[in-house]
Amino acid sequence: MRKKAILLAVLLAGISFGGCGGSDANPSVTEGMAAVEALDYQTALQCFGKALEEGEDQRLLYRGQGLAYMGMTEYGAAAEAFEKALGAGNGRVDDLDYDINYYLATTYYKLGQTENGIRTYNAILALRPKDRMAYYLRGSLWLESDYERAKADFDQAVSLGKEDYDLLINIYLALERHGYKEVGQEYLQTALGSEAKSMTNYQKGRMYYYLGDYENAKNYLESARKDGGPGAVLLLGQTYEELGDFNYAISVYSSYLESDPENARVYNRLGMCRMEMKAYEEALTAFQTGKNIENNDMMQTLRFNEIVTYEKLGDYKQAASLLGSYLSSYPDDEVAQREYIFLKTR
């Protein structure tokens, strides 16, 4: 589940729900997009249905429908909506077609339709032949069946953005997930050798972290701690976790939260550390505090970790109740489905 979530997050990276959503000429689309951003998908679908009845822009309304269905994890319906959005164009390819194709590729991935996803990235690259993210994402899909093609796409992506260190790390993670960890680390080692002078301490720390050199990672991330933001803090804490020093990791997270108490990701890591130390009540508090932060992007993870914590506390009734609610929001989570069957027998 975590591996799929990583790729899905990357597939959606940099694409804004609100970027193409509506105008004064399309009031119901605008209202629907606002509902999508508020995670109120049923209301959004009602708005897009009204937009269709009122003759508003079909590309925008079908795109909006697709986003709402994605939020509801109804990926088949989402794919159908995005296909309709593409079909509603006037034959002139523009940025909106590019945007819709990215979402369509994501739905194909979630449906396990790798070949359709690859064809969609082909269409994106036909529109923008120097889009390094599309090369990376197509390469990630090729890893399912053809390593050589995947590697070629990754090499092309890197050649188009040699100082895109996020991209390098994402390539490493994709290769590591498919059993090519050493190949992935070669990208990081090459960057450290040729680009080290232009890297910040945070960037160097990230490279060493994924190379498994936690001592060097710790040193660079400590230097980046003050001005590296939550990313540096999270990775520094995780470095101490890898070194087995959970107490210090907790102090790193707790210290950061004193100045930024609205960071759900840091609360999640704090909760995970508490879990490792079997401090389940304190872990539960961390997960629930993170959950209560409005509009956070960690809600699914925090909700699942809260359920696991109740299990650890032996409160199977509460865990089962929360898991039933969780599955109504995330019905495609196979791990949670199996866990629900287990809990109902306790």
MOVENBEL-V147402 format. One record per residue. N is the residue number from 1. SS is DSSP state (H for helix, E for strand, L for the rest). PSI is psi as a letter, one per 30 degrees, with the letter a starting at -180 (* if undefined). NEAR is the number of other ideal C-beta (glycine too) atoms within 8 Angstrom. Layout:
N	SS	PSI	NEAR
N	SS	PSI	NEAR
//
This chain:
1	L	e	8
2	H	e	5
3	H	e	7
4	H	e	7
5	H	e	10
6	H	e	10
7	H	e	12
8	H	e	11
9	H	e	8
10	H	e	11
11	H	e	11
12	H	f	8
13	L	k	7
14	L	g	5
15	L	k	9
16	L	k	5
17	L	e	9
18	L	f	7
19	L	e	7
20	L	g	8
21	L	j	13
22	L	l	11
23	L	a	6
24	H	f	5
25	H	f	6
26	H	i	13
27	H	e	9
28	H	e	13
29	H	e	18
30	H	e	12
31	H	e	10
32	H	e	20
33	H	e	15
34	H	e	8
35	H	e	13
36	H	e	16
37	H	f	8
38	L	g	6
39	L	g	6
40	L	i	8
41	H	e	12
42	H	e	6
43	H	e	9
44	H	e	16
45	H	e	12
46	H	e	9
47	H	e	14
48	H	e	16
49	H	e	8
50	H	e	9
51	H	e	16
52	H	e	10
53	H	e	6
54	L	g	7
55	L	g	4
56	L	l	13
57	L	j	9
58	H	e	10
59	H	e	12
60	H	e	16
61	H	e	16
62	H	e	14
63	H	e	17
64	H	e	18
65	H	e	14
66	H	e	17
67	H	e	14
68	H	e	15
69	H	e	14
70	H	e	13
71	H	f	10
72	L	g	7
73	L	g	9
74	L	i	8
75	H	f	12
76	H	e	8
77	H	e	9
78	H	e	15
79	H	e	13
80	H	e	8
81	H	e	13
82	H	e	15
83	H	e	9
84	H	e	11
85	H	e	14
86	H	e	12
87	H	f	6
88	L	g	8
89	L	l	10
90	L	g	3
91	L	f	3
92	L	j	5
93	L	k	6
94	L	a	6
95	H	f	6
96	H	e	11
97	H	e	11
98	H	e	12
99	H	e	12
100	H	e	14
101	H	e	14
102	H	e	12
103	H	e	15
104	H	e	14
105	H	e	14
106	H	e	12
107	H	e	15
108	H	e	13
109	H	e	14
110	H	f	10
111	L	f	10
112	L	g	5
113	L	i	8
114	H	e	11
115	H	e	6
116	H	e	9
117	H	e	13
118	H	e	11
119	H	e	8
120	H	e	12
121	H	e	14
122	H	e	9
123	H	e	9
124	H	e	14
125	H	f	12
126	H	e	6
127	H	e	10
128	L	i	8
129	L	f	5
130	L	g	5
131	L	j	10
132	H	e	13
133	H	e	10
134	H	e	12
135	H	e	14
136	H	e	16
137	H	e	12
138	H	e	14
139	H	e	17
140	H	e	11
141	H	e	12
142	H	f	13
143	L	f	14
144	L	f	6
145	L	f	5
146	L	j	7
147	H	e	9
148	H	e	6
149	H	e	9
150	H	e	13
151	H	e	10
152	H	e	9
153	H	e	13
154	H	e	15
155	H	e	8
156	H	e	10
157	H	e	15
158	H	e	14
159	H	f	7
160	H	f	8
161	L	i	9
162	L	f	7
163	L	g	6
164	L	i	9
165	H	f	11
166	H	e	6
167	H	e	13
168	H	e	13
169	H	e	12
170	H	e	10
171	H	e	15
172	H	e	14
173	H	e	11
174	H	e	16
175	H	e	13
176	H	e	10
177	H	f	10
178	L	g	9
179	L	g	5
180	L	h	10
181	H	e	9
182	H	e	6
183	H	e	9
184	H	e	14
185	H	f	11
186	H	e	8
187	H	e	13
188	H	e	14
189	H	e	9
190	H	e	8
191	H	e	14
192	H	e	12
193	H	e	7
194	H	f	6
195	L	g	10
196	H	e	9
197	H	f	4
198	H	f	5
199	L	k	12
200	L	l	7
201	H	e	11
202	H	e	13
203	H	e	9
204	H	e	13
205	H	e	20
206	H	e	12
207	H	e	15
208	H	e	13
209	H	e	15
210	H	f	11
211	L	f	9
212	L	g	5
213	L	i	8
214	H	f	11
215	H	e	6
216	H	e	10
217	H	e	14
218	H	e	13
219	H	e	9
220	H	e	13
221	H	e	17
222	H	e	8
223	H	e	8
224	H	f	14
225	L	e	11
226	L	e	4
227	L	g	6
228	L	f	12
229	H	a	6
230	H	f	10
231	H	e	8
232	H	e	14
233	H	e	14
234	H	e	11
235	H	e	14
236	H	e	15
237	H	e	15
238	H	e	11
239	H	e	14
240	H	e	13
241	H	e	13
242	H	e	8
243	L	f	8
244	L	g	5
245	L	i	8
246	H	e	11
247	H	e	7
248	H	e	8
249	H	e	14
250	H	e	13
251	H	e	8
252	H	e	13
253	H	e	15
254	H	e	9
255	H	e	7
256	H	e	12
257	H	f	12
258	H	e	6
259	H	f	5
260	L	i	8
261	L	g	6
262	L	g	5
263	L	j	11
264	H	e	14
265	H	e	10
266	H	e	15
267	H	e	16
268	H	e	15
269	H	e	13
270	H	e	13
271	H	e	16
272	H	e	11
273	H	e	14
274	H	e	13
275	H	e	14
276	H	e	8
277	L	g	9
278	L	g	6
279	L	i	8
280	H	e	11
281	H	e	7
282	H	e	8
283	H	e	15
284	H	e	13
285	H	e	8
286	H	e	13
287	H	e	15
288	H	e	9
289	H	e	9
290	H	e	15
291	H	e	12
292	L	f	6
293	L	k	11
294	L	k	4
295	L	h	3
296	L	l	10
297	L	g	4
298	L	g	10
299	H	e	9
300	H	e	10
301	H	e	9
302	H	e	16
303	H	e	12
304	H	e	11
305	H	e	14
306	H	e	13
307	H	e	14
308	H	e	10
309	H	e	14
310	H	e	13
311	H	e	11
312	H	e	10
313	L	f	9
314	L	g	5
315	L	i	8
316	H	f	10
317	H	e	6
318	H	e	8
319	H	e	13
320	H	e	12
321	H	e	8
322	H	e	12
323	H	e	13
324	H	e	9
325	H	e	8
326	H	e	13
327	H	f	12
328	H	f	6
329	H	e	8
330	L	i	9
331	L	f	7
332	L	g	7
333	L	j	12
334	H	e	7
335	H	e	7
336	H	e	14
337	H	e	9
338	H	e	8
339	H	e	10
340	H	e	12
341	H	e	8
342	H	e	8
343	H	e	12
344	L	f	7
345	L	f	5
346	L	*	6
//
